[in-house]
Amino acid sequence: MRMTNLKTIYLTEDELKKAIINFLSSNGEEKVSQHLANNECSMQWRLENYEDQEFAISIDAELEDLGQGDRAILAGLLKN
């Protein structure tokens, strides 16, 4: 990670993946966190229009028994 000023932080794909893994773990989502840690993923910005921008994370392999809490946290990550 490198910072150029107080408003800009540059993260590599690996650093961003680790940050998301830590976020999931700290919010009680160990199953999703471990799944992300153990699998490859790709990340991209989806730009439908100026107002509907989403950051998508596609994780290889399927996560078994995805519960309501897991779905909610994933939906929140993809929506924000």
N, CA and C atoms as an extended XYZ file, in Angstrom:
240
Properties=species:S:1:pos:R:3:atomname:S:1:resname:S:1:resid:I:1 pbc="F F F"
N         0.852       -1.174        0.000 N   MET     1
C         0.000        0.000        0.000 CA  MET     1
C         0.886        1.222        0.000 C   MET     1
N         0.477        2.213       -0.766 N   ARG     2
C         1.193        3.477       -0.724 CA  ARG     2
C         0.184        4.607       -0.617 C   ARG     2
N         0.566        5.655        0.074 N   MET     3
C        -0.314        6.806        0.265 CA  MET     3
C         0.374        8.033       -0.292 C   MET     3
N        -0.345        8.786       -1.114 N   THR     4
C         0.240        9.995       -1.675 CA  THR     4
C        -0.170       11.241       -0.913 C   THR     4
N        -1.318       11.196       -0.272 N   ASN     5
C        -1.760       12.278        0.601 CA  ASN     5
C        -2.812       11.709        1.534 C   ASN     5
N        -3.438       12.514        2.322 N   LEU     6
C        -4.406       12.001        3.293 CA  LEU     6
C        -5.700       11.518        2.652 C   LEU     6
N        -5.917       11.813        1.371 N   LYS     7
C        -7.167       11.440        0.726 CA  LYS     7
C        -7.027       10.302       -0.279 C   LYS     7
N        -5.822        9.899       -0.613 N   THR     8
C        -5.629        8.866       -1.624 CA  THR     8
C        -4.820        7.706       -1.070 C   THR     8
N        -5.395        6.514       -1.153 N   ILE     9
C        -4.704        5.293       -0.751 CA  ILE     9
C        -4.725        4.353       -1.945 C   ILE     9
N        -3.567        3.839       -2.321 N   TYR    10
C        -3.462        2.908       -3.435 CA  TYR    10
C        -3.246        1.507       -2.889 C   TYR    10
N        -4.139        0.576       -3.250 N   LEU    11
C        -4.039       -0.803       -2.801 CA  LEU    11
C        -3.826       -1.715       -4.004 C   LEU    11
N        -2.978       -2.703       -3.825 N   THR    12
C        -2.856       -3.736       -4.843 CA  THR    12
C        -4.066       -4.665       -4.716 C   THR    12
N        -4.270       -5.527       -5.687 N   GLU    13
C        -5.387       -6.463       -5.628 CA  GLU    13
C        -5.251       -7.373       -4.407 C   GLU    13
N        -4.022       -7.816       -4.113 N   ASP    14
C        -3.791       -8.674       -2.953 CA  ASP    14
C        -4.088       -7.944       -1.644 C   ASP    14
N        -3.677       -6.685       -1.537 N   GLU    15
C        -3.951       -5.908       -0.322 CA  GLU    15
C        -5.452       -5.699       -0.134 C   GLU    15
N        -6.166       -5.460       -1.229 N   LEU    16
C        -7.608       -5.267       -1.140 CA  LEU    16
C        -8.298       -6.565       -0.729 C   LEU    16
N        -7.843       -7.687       -1.281 N   LYS    17
C        -8.408       -8.984       -0.905 CA  LYS    17
C        -8.195       -9.231        0.589 C   LYS    17
N        -6.995       -8.961        1.096 N   LYS    18
C        -6.719       -9.144        2.522 CA  LYS    18
C        -7.589       -8.225        3.377 C   LYS    18
N        -7.808       -7.001        2.924 N   ALA    19
C        -8.652       -6.063        3.671 CA  ALA    19
C       -10.090       -6.572        3.740 C   ALA    19
N       -10.587       -7.127        2.643 N   ILE    20
C       -11.949       -7.666        2.635 CA  ILE    20
C       -12.033       -8.897        3.530 C   ILE    20
N       -11.017       -9.746        3.490 N   ILE    21
C       -10.973      -10.925        4.368 CA  ILE    21
C       -11.003      -10.488        5.832 C   ILE    21
N       -10.203       -9.490        6.192 N   ASN    22
C       -10.189       -8.981        7.565 CA  ASN    22
C       -11.534       -8.368        7.950 C   ASN    22
N       -12.143       -7.637        7.020 N   PHE    23
C       -13.453       -7.033        7.275 CA  PHE    23
C       -14.486       -8.114        7.561 C   PHE    23
N       -14.514       -9.152        6.724 N   LEU    24
C       -15.465      -10.242        6.922 CA  LEU    24
C       -15.238      -10.931        8.266 C   LEU    24
N       -13.983      -11.211        8.602 N   SER    25
C       -13.658      -11.865        9.875 CA  SER    25
C       -14.093      -11.027       11.062 C   SER    25
N       -13.828       -9.735       10.997 N   SER    26
C       -14.162       -8.861       12.122 CA  SER    26
C       -15.666       -8.656       12.270 C   SER    26
N       -16.436       -9.023       11.248 N   ASN    27
C       -17.891       -8.913       11.311 CA  ASN    27
C       -18.561      -10.268       11.482 C   ASN    27
N       -17.795      -11.246       11.968 N   GLY    28
C       -18.361      -12.545       12.287 CA  GLY    28
C       -18.673      -13.424       11.096 C   GLY    28
N       -18.103      -13.126        9.952 N   GLU    29
C       -18.364      -13.894        8.733 CA  GLU    29
C       -17.166      -14.764        8.393 C   GLU    29
N       -16.806      -15.638        9.330 N   GLU    30
C       -15.624      -16.493        9.178 CA  GLU    30
C       -15.712      -17.419        7.971 C   GLU    30
N       -16.892      -17.973        7.722 N   LYS    31
C       -17.051      -18.910        6.612 CA  LYS    31
C       -16.742      -18.229        5.269 C   LYS    31
N       -17.302      -17.057        5.046 N   VAL    32
C       -17.074      -16.327        3.803 CA  VAL    32
C       -15.633      -15.834        3.754 C   VAL    32
N       -15.118      -15.381        4.879 N   SER    33
C       -13.738      -14.914        4.961 CA  SER    33
C       -12.754      -16.017        4.585 C   SER    33
N       -12.950      -17.194        5.156 N   GLN    34
C       -12.072      -18.329        4.878 CA  GLN    34
C       -12.200      -18.771        3.426 C   GLN    34
N       -13.413      -18.733        2.903 N   HIS    35
C       -13.643      -19.106        1.506 CA  HIS    35
C       -12.877      -18.166        0.572 C   HIS    35
N       -12.952      -16.877        0.840 N   LEU    36
C       -12.224      -15.906        0.029 CA  LEU    36
C       -10.719      -16.110        0.161 C   LEU    36
N       -10.249      -16.374        1.376 N   ALA    37
C        -8.816      -16.575        1.602 CA  ALA    37
C        -8.284      -17.800        0.863 C   ALA    37
N        -9.105      -18.842        0.741 N   ASN    38
C        -8.668      -20.103        0.148 CA  ASN    38
C        -8.842      -20.191       -1.360 C   ASN    38
N        -9.449      -19.198       -1.971 N   ASN    39
C        -9.753      -19.269       -3.394 CA  ASN    39
C        -9.286      -18.019       -4.133 C   ASN    39
N        -9.039      -18.214       -5.413 N   GLU    40
C        -8.710      -17.083       -6.279 CA  GLU    40
C        -9.958      -16.229       -6.459 C   GLU    40
N        -9.751      -14.969       -6.783 N   CYS    41
C       -10.888      -14.103       -7.046 CA  CYS    41
C       -10.494      -13.058       -8.077 C   CYS    41
N       -11.487      -12.432       -8.649 N   SER    42
C       -11.247      -11.301       -9.548 CA  SER    42
C       -12.132      -10.160       -9.076 C   SER    42
N       -11.683       -8.955       -9.331 N   MET    43
C       -12.402       -7.768       -8.870 CA  MET    43
C       -12.539       -6.796      -10.033 C   MET    43
N       -13.696       -6.153      -10.098 N   GLN    44
C       -13.897       -5.168      -11.159 CA  GLN    44
C       -14.976       -4.171      -10.763 C   GLN    44
N       -14.883       -2.980      -11.323 N   TRP    45
C       -15.932       -1.984      -11.154 CA  TRP    45
C       -16.973       -2.208      -12.238 C   TRP    45
N       -18.224       -2.218      -11.843 N   ARG    46
C       -19.328       -2.260      -12.804 CA  ARG    46
C       -19.921       -0.876      -12.854 C   ARG    46
N       -19.975       -0.314      -14.029 N   LEU    47
C       -20.506        1.031      -14.188 CA  LEU    47
C       -21.722        1.001      -15.108 C   LEU    47
N       -22.895        0.818      -14.522 N   GLU    48
C       -24.130        0.829      -15.307 CA  GLU    48
C       -24.405        2.249      -15.794 C   GLU    48
N       -24.306        3.169      -14.904 N   ASN    49
C       -24.399        4.591      -15.214 CA  ASN    49
C       -23.718        5.330      -14.063 C   ASN    49
N       -23.724        6.615      -14.085 N   TYR    50
C       -23.006        7.389      -13.077 CA  TYR    50
C       -23.487        7.096      -11.660 C   TYR    50
N       -24.781        6.881      -11.485 N   GLU    51
C       -25.338        6.666      -10.142 CA  GLU    51
C       -25.238        5.223       -9.674 C   GLU    51
N       -25.225        4.264      -10.589 N   ASP    52
C       -25.235        2.846      -10.226 CA  ASP    52
C       -23.874        2.208      -10.444 C   ASP    52
N       -22.938        2.528       -9.578 N   GLN    53
C       -21.610        1.942       -9.656 CA  GLN    53
C       -21.493        0.872       -8.587 C   GLN    53
N       -20.953       -0.280       -8.967 N   GLU    54
C       -20.775       -1.377       -8.024 CA  GLU    54
C       -19.370       -1.937       -8.168 C   GLU    54
N       -18.838       -2.404       -7.078 N   PHE    55
C       -17.561       -3.107       -7.079 CA  PHE    55
C       -17.870       -4.581       -6.899 C   PHE    55
N       -17.503       -5.402       -7.871 N   ALA    56
C       -17.842       -6.819       -7.844 CA  ALA    56
C       -16.604       -7.656       -7.541 C   ALA    56
N       -16.786       -8.650       -6.684 N   ILE    57
C       -15.726       -9.601       -6.350 CA  ILE    57
C       -16.248      -10.982       -6.706 C   ILE    57
N       -15.610      -11.617       -7.656 N   SER    58
C       -15.995      -12.970       -8.059 CA  SER    58
C       -15.004      -13.945       -7.458 C   SER    58
N       -15.510      -14.885       -6.646 N   ILE    59
C       -14.656      -15.851       -5.960 CA  ILE    59
C       -14.802      -17.204       -6.635 C   ILE    59
N       -13.681      -17.832       -6.962 N   ASP    60
C       -13.710      -19.175       -7.534 CA  ASP    60
C       -14.266      -20.153       -6.510 C   ASP    60
N       -14.859      -21.237       -6.977 N   ALA    61
C       -15.417      -22.310       -6.150 CA  ALA    61
C       -16.716      -21.843       -5.500 C   ALA    61
N       -17.506      -22.803       -5.096 N   GLU    62
C       -18.786      -22.493       -4.458 CA  GLU    62
C       -18.660      -22.566       -2.951 C   GLU    62
N       -19.432      -21.743       -2.284 N   LEU    63
C       -19.492      -21.741       -0.828 CA  LEU    63
C       -20.737      -22.504       -0.420 C   LEU    63
N       -20.553      -23.596        0.283 N   GLU    64
C       -21.680      -24.428        0.700 CA  GLU    64
C       -22.427      -23.791        1.865 C   GLU    64
N       -23.726      -24.033        1.915 N   ASP    65
C       -24.575      -23.600        3.034 CA  ASP    65
C       -24.448      -22.110        3.321 C   ASP    65
N       -24.646      -21.300        2.325 N   LEU    66
C       -24.601      -19.852        2.504 CA  LEU    66
C       -25.840      -19.423        3.279 C   LEU    66
N       -25.627      -18.911        4.483 N   GLY    67
C       -26.740      -18.512        5.339 CA  GLY    67
C       -27.208      -17.101        5.051 C   GLY    67
N       -28.276      -16.691        5.717 N   GLN    68
C       -28.831      -15.358        5.525 CA  GLN    68
C       -27.819      -14.271        5.881 C   GLN    68
N       -27.063      -14.462        6.960 N   GLY    69
C       -26.059      -13.470        7.353 CA  GLY    69
C       -24.971      -13.341        6.306 C   GLY    69
N       -24.562      -14.478        5.739 N   ASP    70
C       -23.554      -14.466        4.683 CA  ASP    70
C       -24.071      -13.727        3.460 C   ASP    70
N       -25.323      -13.982        3.105 N   ARG    71
C       -25.906      -13.310        1.945 CA  ARG    71
C       -25.981      -11.811        2.179 C   ARG    71
N       -26.349      -11.404        3.375 N   ALA    72
C       -26.484       -9.983        3.691 CA  ALA    72
C       -25.139       -9.272        3.619 C   ALA    72
N       -24.096       -9.883        4.159 N   ILE    73
C       -22.792       -9.229        4.140 CA  ILE    73
C       -22.250       -9.159        2.720 C   ILE    73
N       -22.456      -10.199        1.928 N   LEU    74
C       -22.011      -10.180        0.535 CA  LEU    74
C       -22.783       -9.132       -0.258 C   LEU    74
N       -24.076       -9.054       -0.031 N   ALA    75
C       -24.893       -8.049       -0.728 CA  ALA    75
C       -24.430       -6.645       -0.356 C   ALA    75
N       -24.112       -6.432        0.925 N   GLY    76
C       -23.622       -5.121        1.379 CA  GLY    76
C       -22.291       -4.782        0.755 C   GLY    76
N       -21.403       -5.752        0.676 N   LEU    77
C       -20.101       -5.509        0.052 CA  LEU    77
C       -20.246       -5.139       -1.410 C   LEU    77
N       -21.104       -5.845       -2.108 N   LEU    78
C       -21.263       -5.604       -3.535 CA  LEU    78
C       -22.048       -4.334       -3.817 C   LEU    78
N       -22.903       -3.927       -2.897 N   LYS    79
C       -23.712       -2.730       -3.104 CA  LYS    79
C       -22.939       -1.448       -2.795 C   LYS    79
N       -22.053       -1.501       -1.789 N   ASN    80
C       -21.320       -0.293       -1.381 CA  ASN    80
C       -20.100       -0.166       -2.133 C   ASN    80
